[in-house]
Amino acid sequence: MNAQRLPTVVIENVSPVVDGGKLPLKRVVGEELVVEADIFKDGHDVTAAVLKWRPIGTKNPWQETPMEFLANDRWRASCRFATLGLNEFTVEAYQDTFGTWQHEFVKKFQAGITDLQTETIEGAQILERAATLA
């Protein structure tokens, strides 16, 4: 029996950390914290990542900002903590369905393929699904 294998996104080598994450980082309120991580996945789909942060122990919604791809699977983003006290951050990464569609559409168009009706319909379906989730 073949089980379907979902794409795996790997996040590793997150920095900065102190003593492997055992000790908290220290920052002054409003000081920039630059976070980097190695992020990669199977396949050729486009990957996206966000840096999220919030005060520890609260039900506050996470603040987030997109991470920027640097090179060789390395990504970076920065944030500023607005409150005094302990805060937490995390990195999330996922397959970017629309980004993958857009990348493939542009490649075909640049290669001179002019009949992109199927690809246009696929893009519209991706947008319709996203609209229902908004």
Order of alpha helices (4+ residues) and beta strands (2+ residues): beta-beta-beta-beta-beta-beta-beta-alpha-alpha
